């Protein structure tokens, strides 16, 4: 097998691997001995869940996070230069999507290293699929500003795009501020605009619902505190 950089998805939460990951991913994982990870402990736990018999002590883990320098990112690819494939493991979902793994992939592409994305759950795409919104023209914005005035301005800007560009707008919030985000959306967006709230995607507690802002204002809101959640706006 050509030494490659494999992008290895992980579940979005506590769910059976067989429900969200294809068997081929396990084959790839068992062929790799070098992993780039955000958190060594959770990566080791995921690998043990994938194959309980795997010998974790034989594996090498290289830490990647927002504090890793550009020079350090480049060094992470050294095993490939020595003939060994590397796997990138995110904390949740797909590597390089709203994830620091993108920096490693960019360098790999620049060095003409083969990059192989594996199939797995993406909260962004799953939420978009279930929302009923425009899946041909959409944008993901990550986190919106925390400051009240800046957040209001950002929401107004995103809402403007759903009407002027026919574009679905997706964004996230820190789990403990989800309820505040809902309040801000309902306070600042047009009654006719549609909001999809998608929480705990692929988990037993999954909640996905689309209503107009006016309808959400009348409805008892779900408790989203400390739950991974994605928000989408459309017309």
Beta strands, then each sheet from edge to edge (+ up, - down):
strand 1: 4-8
strand 2: 34-37
strand 3: 60-63
strand 4: 86-89
strand 5: 114-117
strand 6: 138-143
strand 7: 168-172
strand 8: 194-199
strand 9: 207-212
strand 10: 229-234
sheet 1: 3+ 2+ 4+ 1+ 5+
sheet 2: 6+ 7+ 10- 8+ 9-
end
